[in-house]
């Protein structure tokens, strides 16, 4: 096998191995058999919600397992085709087989990511919060740049974006905002973005044109419905109402209807000012709180939960997940996976999928990458 073909094979096998590991292959195959048997049971639809959950899980496993088996078989066929061409010294056959392997490698990478979006709430809509760090106008301007970046990313994927909460900065930018991103797998894609993001640039607000470093944090949590049971004691809640303030226009409506809820045991704070009705804003904020508590519980199941939580509580050096350098050179580097882009304008315009895909893969492999931050 030529080096080109072997590279495609290695790429395909690596992608398939990752999916098998993520699915826990033998268990997944047994589970699919169980679900297929349940679907044959005529009493399944006596409980519609339970039946829908069964059908969703079955479709997901069927698609993932089927894709692995299909790609594996097509790879075997293509390898045999290439080897046959090499034996007969038929360059056209060899090239056709290599082209098939290249196509399969691309497909394996796409299907790998789709299979990784199979967590408990990955298919759900998502909330995404942005909070400016210390540093006044610099950090607040950076926070608004992040808000635009995630809005553009969502639009690129065909998702719908709503501004749930918005606090304008003192001179420019924003102090904080909460986006509601609606679309299939919105949470699954965005969940690895939680953490601190660092910007290095020549400040447009500094008359001496000095280089400044700014920090803002991002927090992502899924929208959940009544199928997820979250118990909240009303006595644990502190509920405040206030006048909405912000950029106006499409962002907020300036009435006294905004609602802020503090969950005192956890310290989690959520707010909504999207609606003119205080009652509706309270319902929205309660839904956000349930989502945050659910996300918190999911994070506790992960080994890295404590480190990730620390990254939000301390917005500063040593806790960032990604650095964006605009001057004196241009580079965006993910400090968890090592993924690099030398086109920060594209990244800030929403080109985030390569970073997200690598972070999703890393969650499965557990592989730690030694990455030096950029200055």
Order of alpha helices (4+ residues) and beta strands (2+ residues): alpha-alpha-alpha-alpha-beta-alpha-beta-beta-alpha-beta-beta-beta-beta-beta-alpha-alpha-beta-beta-beta-alpha-alpha
